[in-house]
Amino acid sequence: MRVPPGFPVSALGLAAQVPLQSPLNYTSMATAGFAFKEGAEIFSPNDLVQLPRAATGVANPAGDLVFVPVSQYSLKEKKNTKSIHIAAVESTILPIDVPLTSGGEAFWLDDRTLAHAVAEGSDKNKVISLYALSVEIDSSLGGLRLPDFPVLIGKFPTDTATNFRYSPKASYLVFSDYVHADGDLKKVKENDEAWENRGDTAFVYDETFERHWDTWVGPKRPSLFSVELQKGLDGKWVLGTIFTNLLKGTGHHAPVEPFGGTDDFDVSETDVIYTAKDPQLPKAWHTKQNIYLVDIHGLSAPRELTSGKQGATHGPVFNTAGDKVAWTELARDGHESDRAELVIYDLKKDVRYTLTHHWDRSVSSIAFAHDDKTVFFTAGDLARIKIFSLQVPPTPSTSTVDPSFSDESRKPRELTSTGAVSDIQPRSNGRLIFTRSSLTSPNEVFILRGLNESGKPVLDKLTKLADAGLKGKSLDSGDDFWFEGAEGKKIQGWTIKPPGFKAGEKKKWPILLAIHGGPEGAWEDQWSNRWNLNVFAQQGYFVVAINPTGSTSFGQELTDAISEDWGGKPFVDLQKGWKYVLDNFPEVDPDRAVAAGASYGGYAINWIQGHPEYGFNFKALVCHDGAFGAQYHGYSTDELFFFNYEWGGRPWEPRAKEVIAKYDPINFVDKWSTPMLVIHGSKDYRLPETDGIGAFHALQQLGIPSRLVIFPDENHWVLNHQNSLKWHYEVFRWLGKYSSKDE
């Protein structure tokens, strides 16, 4: 399909992974005695890195078109190319891919117009320009096309405007940007220059959160702004020049860093609803977030909608009519993995009530049906992220956390049962558009039809972005297994089988235990570009991934049970699950067993090192960004609330000292003996790199075969494409060295 020449080269809101170092020499790596297993049927790390990476699909208001931001890396060109994939929802016409090369974001202005924000200019003159891009369904061509050149709508004062949400009824655009203490968007560049020319490089702090995730906190904070954006009588879109800081003078900062985005606020015809950290509490050891409502024009101060007794809140949304809002809410301040309940607030009646108080799952994203009679939401359930629905009940007479409703409003209806769903978008005529991945597929866009009818909804796949890259690859969809774990609890795990696996072939396959992070997390039926279980299996390992005590999606009791017990019940579960697999899969070779984990999974690797009595008999271990010295972690991590909850208090308090003495891996280093690869990112402020360096120094002084890989430009994750390949190379080289038949 035709793309007009001169289209502003830009990319959408992806976690773009632009190389930050010189390309690795893969020829020399391959001749160093190790290379990845490759082949037409094998999905290798090279394939993973080059597979198209799609963000979530975004449907237009009518629900007949959807666009998806896509990036794809080329090993040959050492280049990451980006595009917008636009597809039809209700017809079989061909989609269109609009190639882009620069950063930016897109959002719908109306059913046939995309707004596209892109940074343009050079150095200090760089700003965000906003363009209108028309999309047309051309029946004669049998596909979509762009009939016109992009039209400039207007410019923003900075090059950091992001997270755009447009309200067509209000003709206002709400977005976020970073501003200095004066809150003035138009003075950001002037203030930036003054900061850069301050004459020194010091950062000075009077409160915590001096650094967060991977960034030292500077003089700017995120805020929400509104600006007029409308279509004139001449058919041209016009961006206003008055940018109103909706949070000025409040002490509120939104979206909430480091991961907040458009899911931290929503817009209606008259208002903006958002979540923000409580401005009265120290942010590093409190999780309390409040929900606020503010006039979209900034004519009044924000009004708090939460009770003041809650913990964190997430994902606030309006219903279609704009007279109700909903969000997820945790009860406990200081705990990030408490059960997230669905709360609805009736703006007309000034009544707040909890809809899922008696449901033992945590709600994620929320969306009201087009007619506002139903609320849809996602939630983790049995290692899947599913879509559920409930009828919206009549509003109670008073605010309550435990209302009395009929079963239609108390017992969620399951709409999907596999994969991991995100970004649900209800549209008219009982349709629901969403994005889903699985163990065998990255993000693709789907639609459920017939939700208003009595029969079973019909599911269709709308995009096929990864089909070509996965063609012929023998990915395993994973099999559940269940066993009795600690204290008689039922524990779930996955087995992912390598290509060519056949039942009955005794002791043929090396076996790998993958241990997830969190610790309140889970191995789910979900794609990963970092810890992809199928990539491990495709390199010839029978992969075991257990969801032990502490895992999410199996009920809050199991999740909470890991607190103050990191080295206890989870390892009872891992031992029993490991025994179950060895007893039931004679095809694996326990004499060629290895294990790997990151974050809490890295803690688990360090803990297993010091406890040979567990009897895993691993030949090699891989520890990525793992916790090594718990007591030190209680002082050095960025989010102090995490340690305080997990370890029973601040590190100098009696209960925490007791738990540390019992479960800190550093106390058992004298028992270490297994060859271990240690990997860490220097920009990891959640678990500072000294954890990895300390573990490596211990291994070296003990004379244990060991290797340290440091990524100076990576955080708690490895995001850079070239670094990802280096990570896989080092991991599989290490595991292969100790799990081969020759060892």
N, C-alpha and C positions, 0 to 999 in steps of 0.2 A: 504494500500500500504506500501511497505517496506521502512523504514528509516534506513540508515546505522548506526550501533552503533558507538559511538564516535563522532557523529555529534556535532560540537561546539554549545553548548546551547546558544542561543541568540534570541533576539526579534528584530523586525523591528522598523522603526521610528514612534512609536506611542506616543501619549501623555499618557504614561503609568501612571497608578494611583496606586502606591505602598503604602500600608498603612503606615502612619507615626505615629500612636499612637496605644495603646493597643486596641484590639477588644472590641466593645461595648457589654454589656450584654443584649442581646435581650430578654432573658427570663424575666429579671426583668422589662424591658421596657413594655413587653406585660402584665405583671401582675400589672402594675401601673394604670390600669383603662382605658387603650387605646391600641388598636392594629389596624394595617392596615386591610382593607377589603381584603380578599383573596378568591380564588376560581378558578376552572378550566377555567372559562370564564372571570376572572378579571385579568387585567394586573396591578399588584401592584408595589410599589417601590422595593420590593424584586426581582420581575421579571425584572424590569428595570436594577437594578444593576448587575444581573446575565446574562443578554442577551449578546451574542457575540457583541463586538464592533470592527467594521471593519474600517480601514483607507481607502484611495482611492485605486482603482485597478491600476496596472501598467502593460501595455501591452508590450510584446517583440517587436523588430523591425518588424518582419514579421506579427505581429498581429494575431498569432494563439494560443498564450498562454497569460495568465494574472495572476499575483500574487497579493494577498491582505494580508496586515498585519492584524492580528486579535488578540484581547485579550479577555479573558473571566474570570470573577471573580466568585469564589465559596464561598458562605456564610458558607457552612459546613466546608470547609478547610481553610477559611479566607486567600485565596490565589488567585493571579491573574496569570493565565497561558496564554502563548502567542504562536502563531504559524504563519506559512506562509501557506495560502491557495492558491494552484496553480490550475487553471482550464483551460480547452481547450476552444477556442473561436469558432472554425469551425467544431467541432465534438461533439458527445454525450458521449464521453468516460468519465469515472469517474474522479473527481478531486482528489487531494492529499493534506492532511494536514500534514505539517511538524512541530512537536511540538518543542518549544523553551522555554528556561527559563531565559535567560540573555539578557541584552540590546543589541541593534545593529540596523543595517539598511541593506537593500538589494537593488540591482539594477541590471539591465540586462547588461551583457557583450556582449552576442550575442543571437541568437534565442533560444539556448539550454543551456545557461550557466548563472547562477545567481552569482553575486558577493555578498559576505556576510561579513559585517564588524562587529566585535564583540570585546568588551573590555575583555582582558585576563591579567592574572598576579595578583599581590597583591600589595596593598598600592602604594608606590612610583615607583614600577616597572611596574605598569599597563600600557598597550598600546593597541591600536586598531590593531587587526589582521584581514587580509583580506583573505577570502577563496573563492575558485571557487567550485560551486555546479552544477553538471550536472543534467538536467531534460530530461526525455525520454518519448515519447509516445509509450506505449507498446500495440499494437493492440491485441496481444494474451491474455493479461490480461484484456483488455477493459478499461484501465486507464493509469494514469501517474505513473512513478516510478523514483526513484533516483538510477541509476545503479552503481554509484561509491561513494567512501568515499569523503568527502570534501578535497580539496587540498589547502594547504597554499600557498598563492600568495606572501605575504610580510607583513611588519608591518609598522605602522606609529609611529612617535616619541612620540606621546601623546595618551591619552585615551579620547580625546575630539574631534577628527576629525569627521565631520558629513556633511550632505547635499551633497551627492555624485552625480555628473553628469559626465557620461563617453562619450567621443567622439570617436567612433570606427574608423572614418576616420583619425583622428589625432593620435590615439593610446595614448591619454592623458586623465587623470582623473583630474577633477576639484572638489575641496571640500572646505569647510570652517573650520576654527579652530580659537581658541583664542590664541593670542600672546601678549607679552609685548611690550613696546615701541620700542625695537630693531627690532621687526618684524621677529625674527629668530625662526622658528618652532623647531629646534633642541636644542634650549636653554630654551624652556619653562619650563621644569622640574627644571633646575638649577635656573631660575628666580623665579619660584614658591616657591622653598625652601628658597631663600633669603627673599621673601616677608613674608612667614610664620614665619621666625625667626627674624623679624625686631625688636622684643623686646617690642612691644606694640600692641594694637588692634585698633588704630585710623584709620579712613578714613578721608582724607583731600581733599577739593575740591576748585578749583578756578573758576569753571563754573557750570552751571546747568546740570540737569540730573544726580545729585548725587545719586538718586535712580530712578528706572524705573520699573513700573508694580509691581513686587514683589521682586526685587533684589537691594541691594546696589551695586553701580558700583565700581568695583575694578580696579586693574592695567592693566587688559587685555581687548582687544577689538577684535571683529571678523574680519577676513580677508579671502580672497580667495587665494587658492594655486593650483598649477598644478604640476602633477608628471606623468612621463611616465608609461604607463600600456599597455602591449602588449603580444600577444601570439607568442611564439617562434616556430621555425621549428620543435621542438620536441613535439609540441602541448600543452606545459605548459605555463600558464600565469605567467608573471613576473612583479612585481611592482618596479619602479625605486627608487633610494635613494636620488635624488636631488629634494627637495620640494621648488618650486619657489613661493615666495610671490608676487602675481600679483599687490597688492595694496601698497607695501612698499614705504614709503616716500610721499604718496599722501594725507594723511589725510582722506582717504575714509575708511569706515567701512561697510562691507557687509558680510552676509545679515543684513538688517536693523532690529534692535531689537525693541520690544521684540518678534515679531511674524514672522519675516522673515525666509525663508528657501530656498529650491530649486526653489521656484517661484520668488526669487529675482535675479536670474541670469540664463543664458543659454549658451550653448557651441556649436560651429561649428567646422569645420575642422581646422580653423585657428585662431579663436578669441573667446573671452568671452565677453558677454554683461551683464551689471549689473546695478542695481540702488543703489544709496547711498545718504545719507543726504548731503546737500551742506556743505562742510567743512568750509566755510567762515561765516556761520550764526549760532547764538545760537540755539542749537537743541531743547531746551525746549519750545521756543515760535515761532518756524518756522517749517513748514511742507515740505518745498522745498526739493525735491529729484531730482538729476540729473541722466541721463542715460549716461553710459560710455561704450566704446569699447576698449578692450585691447588685445594684442597679447597673444595667449594661452601659448606661451613659455616665456612670460615676456620680450620680446626683445625690447619693446617700451613702452613709457608712455601711460596711458589711454587717449582716446580722447572723449570729451563730444559731445553727439549727440543732446541733448535737446537745446532749444532756450535760456535758461537762464531766461525766463519770466514766467515759469510755477510754479505750486505748487508741490504736491506729484506725484510720478510716481510709477507704480507697474507692475509686471509680464512681463518683457522683454523676447522676444522669437525671434529666428531665423526662417526663412522659410527653406524649405528643401534644396534649392540650396545654402543657406548661403549668398545670395546677398541682402536680405532685412531683416529688423528687425521690430518688432512692440512692442508697450507697451501701457498701459493705463496712462492717464495724466489728472490731475486736474489743472484748470486754476489759482486758487487762493492759494497763499502761506498763511498759517495760518488757513486753513479750511480743515478738514479731510473728509468732506462729500459733497464736491462739485461734480458736474457731472463729471464722469470719461469718457473721450473720447478716442477712439482708434486712435493711431498715428502710421503711417508707415514711415520708413526711408529707402530710396533706397541707399545702400552703394556704388554702382557703380556710380550713378549720383549725390550723395551728396545732395539729396533732401528729405525734411521732409514734410509730409502732414497729415492732420486730416481726418479720414474717416467717423466719426459719429457726425460731428459738428452740424447737424440739427436733430439729433435723441434724444428725451427727455428721455433717460434712461442711466444708468451708466454701462459701460462695466466692466466685472470682468476679468476672465481668457481668454487667446487668444491662438489659434493654427492654423497654416497654413495647408491647405489640402496637401495631399501627392504630388500632382502635382503643388502646389503653386498658382493655379488659384482662389482658394477660401480661405477666412479667416473665421474660426469659432470662436465664442466667447460666453461666458455666460453673462447674465444680469438679474437683478431683474426686474420683470414685473408683476404688479397686485398680489403681495404677493406670487409669484413663482419665482424660479431661472431657467430660460430657456436657451436653446441653440438657437443661431441665426447664420446666415451666410450672407456674402456679397461677391460678386465677387471682386477680387483684380484688380483695374483699372490700366491703363497705368500711369506711373509716370508723374506728371506734370513737366513742364519745370523749375519751381522755387518752393521753399518752400512756403507753404500756409496753413492756418488753415481753409480756406473756399474754397476748390476746387470745380470745376464744373464737376460733374460726371453723368453718366446715372443712371437710377433708380436701375439697378442691383447692383450698388455700393453705393447707397444712402439709399435704403429702405431695412432694414434687413429682411431676411426670417426666420420666426419662425419654428424651427424644433421639439421642445418639448413644451408641454403646462402645465404639472403638475410636482409637486415635486420640489426638489432643486438639481440642477446638479452641479458637480464639476469635475475638472481634465479631461478635454476633450482631447482625443488622436486620431487624424486622422490616418488611416492606408490605405494601397493600396486598389484598387477596390471599391472606394466610401464608405468606412466603417468608423465609428466613435465610438470609445469605450469611455465610461465615467462612472462615479459613480453618483448615485442618491439616495437621501432619500426622505421621505415624512412624513406627520403627522402620518402615520400608519406603517412606516417601517424605520429602520436605513439603513445605507449605503449598497447598493448592486451594482454590476457591470452590465452594460447594453451595448448593441451594436445597432447602427443604420446601416442598410444596404441599398444600392441602392441610395446613395446620388448623384451619377453621372447619374441617370436615370430620366426620365420625371415624373414617377409616385411618389406616396407617399412612403417615406422611411419606411422600415420594422423595428420595434423595437423588440428586444429579450432580455430577462433577462438571464445573464450568471451565476450568483451566487445565492445561496439560504441559505446564512449564518444564517439568523435570522428566517427562516421558522419554525424550530422545536420549538424555544422559543416562537413564536407568535401563534402557532397552537391552535385554539379554543378560542383565545382571541377576544373579541368583540370590537376592536378599531374602533373609529369613524373617518371617513375621513374628517370631517369638512364641514360645509356649509358656503358659502359667504352670507353676507347680506350687502346692500348698503343703505345709507341714506344721507340726506343733512346736512352737518356740518357747521362750521363757514364760514361766508362770501359766503355761497351758494355752497361751494365745495362738490363734491361727495366723501364720505368717506366709506371705506370698513372695514368690521369686520368678524370674524369667530364665529360660534357657534359650540361647541364640546359637544355632548350629552352623558350622562351616560348610562351604560348598563341597559336595561329594559325600556328605555324611550319610552313612547307612547303618541301620540298626543291626546290632549283633557283631560288629567288627571290634573285637576286644582290644582295649588299650591302644587304640590307633591315634587318638587326638590329644594334644596338650590341652590343658584346661586352665582357664583364666577366671579368677574371681574379681569382678568389678564392684567397688564399694562407693556408694554415692555420697555426695556432700550434703551440706545443710547445717546440722544433721537432719533438720526437719525438711526433708525433701523426699523424692522418690524416683526410682527408675520407672518411667511411664512409657506407654505406647506413643512415643513422641520422637521426632527427628532431632538430631543434634549435629551441629557443625564442629563441635569440639570433642565430646565424649560419645562418639557414635558406635554403639555396640555392634552393629553390623560390620563396620570397618574392622573391628577386632576379629570378628568371626571370619571375615573374608581373608584375613591373613593367616587363617588356619587354626584358630583357637575355638574350642567349645567354651562359650561364654556363659558364665553364671552371674546373674545380677539379682541380689536378694534385697527385699525391702524390710529391714529389721525394725525393731523398736525405735521409735523416733520418726519413722516414715509417715508421710502425709497420704491422704486419700483413703485411709482405712479406719477412720474414726479418731476423735480427739484424744481418747484415752491412750491409744497407742502412740500418738504423736507426743503427748505430754510426758510419757513414761521415761523418756531419755534424760530429762532434766536432772542434773546432779548425779547422773549414772552413765556417763559417756562410755566408760570401759566395762560396764556391767551387762545388763540385759541384751544390748545389741549384739554382744559377742557370743552370748548363749545362742541367740538366733542364728548368727553366721555359722557357728560350729554345727548346729543341728541341720541347717540348710545345706551346708557343705556335705555332711554325712549322708543326707537324703539323696543328693545328686550322685555321690560316689556309689551308693547302694543301688541306685535305679538306672544308672547309665554306665554299663560295663565298657562302653566304647571309649571312655576317657581314660587317660593315663595319669594316675595320681602322682607318679614319679616325675611328671613333667608339668607340675602345677606352678602357676605364678599368680600374682595379684597386683592390682593397681587401684589407686584412688586419689581424689583431690579434695582439698578443703577438709571437711570432717572425714572424708574418705582418706585423706592424707594422714589425719590424726590416727585413723584406724590402722593404716600401714605402720606408723610408728609404734602404735600400741601392740600390734601383732609381733613386731620385732622383739619387744621386751617380754613376750609371753609364749615361749616355745611350747609350753605345756598344753596349749590349745590343740596342737597336733596337726596343723594345716600342712606342714612340711613343704612350704613354698620354696622353690629353687631361686626365685628372684622376685623383687618387689619394686614398684614404682610409686613414688610419693610426689604428688604435684601440689604446691602451695599448701602443704599440710601443717597443722598445729603441732609444734614440737615442745615448747615450754609454756604450759598453761598459765602459770603464775605471771610470767612476763606478758603473755597475751592479754591478761586482765588489765594491764597498764598501757599497752602499746596499740591495741586495736582502735579503729576509728569509732565504731558504734559500741560504746561501753555497756549499753543496756544488754547487749547479747551475752557478754560474759557474766554480768551480774545475775541474770536469770539462769543461765545454764549451769553455773558453778556454785550457786547458792549464796551469792553476795559479792561484794567487792573483795579483791584478793587478800586484803589484810584482815577481813572479818572471820570470826571463828569457824562458821560453817563452811565458808569457801576454802579456808586453809585445810580443813578436814577432807573436803572433796579433792582438792589439789593433791594432797599427800597420797590419796588413794588412786587417782586416775590420771595423773600427769605423766606422759610418756617419758619425760626427762628423768624421772626417778628410776627407770628400769633399763637405762642404756647399757648397763653392765651385762645384760643378757642378750644384747643384739648379736646376730651372727649371719644374717642372710644378705647376700649381695643386693644392693639397692641403688636405684637411679633416683636422684633428687632433682626436681625442677621447680623453679620459682621465678616470679616476675618482680622486678625492682620497684614497679609502681603499684604493688599490692599493698595497700594500707589497711586492708582487713586483717591479713596475716602477714606482717612485714617479712621481708626477704631474709632477715636474720634467723627466722625459724628454719628455713631451708639450709642456710649456710651453717647454722649450729648443728643440725643433723648430719650434714656432710662432714664437718670437722670431727664429730664423734666417730663416724664410720671410718674415717681415714686413720684416726689415732688408734682405733681398735684393730686396724689391719684388715677390715672387711672390704671386699671388692665393691667399689662405689664410684659414682660419677655425678658431677654437679652440672646442671644446665641452667644458666641464668639468662633471662630475657630482660634487658635493661628498659625496654619500652613497652612491656606488657604489664597489665594489672593482675587481678585474681584469675583472669581468663587469658587465653591466647587467641587474639583476634586477627592479627596480621596474617595474610595468606602464606607468605613465605615462612613466617615463624611457625605457622600451623604444620607445614610440611616438615620443617626441622624437628618439631615436637614429635610428630609421628615417626620420623626416621629414628630419632634417639630412643623412643619407647619401644618400637618393634625390634630394633637392633639389640637392645638390652634384653628384652624378653626372649628373643630368639636365641641369643647366646647361651641362655641357661635352661631353655626348655626344649632344645633340639635333642634328637635321639642320640647324638654323639656325646652329650654331657653325662 
